[in-house]
Amino acid sequence: MSSAEIADNRWEVAATKPPVTSPGGIAQIILMSLFALIFVWIMVGAVQGLIMPESEGLAGEYKNLNATETPAEAPAE
C-alpha cells in the first residue's frame, strides 16, 4: 500500500468515530435524548387516554365552580 492509501484509510477510520467527547457531540446526545423523552411522554399520554375512564376534567371542575362560596363555607348536605 502506498502512503496515500494509508493516510486515506486513517482519515476514514477517524471520520467514522462519533464525536462523543466534543461539546457539539454531547449537545447532540442531550438533544436527541430530550426528543426521545418527549416522544415517550406523548405516547404514554395517548395510551392513558385510551385506557383511563372518561372524566370531565378541568371543564367539569370549572362548571361546578361557584365564586360566592368557598369549600369551607359550603353548606353541609
Secondary structure, 3 states (H helix, E strand, C coil): CCHHHHHHHHHHHHHHCCCCCCHHHHHHHHHHHHHHHHHHHHHHHHHHHHHCCCCCHHHHHHHCCCCCCCCCCCCCC
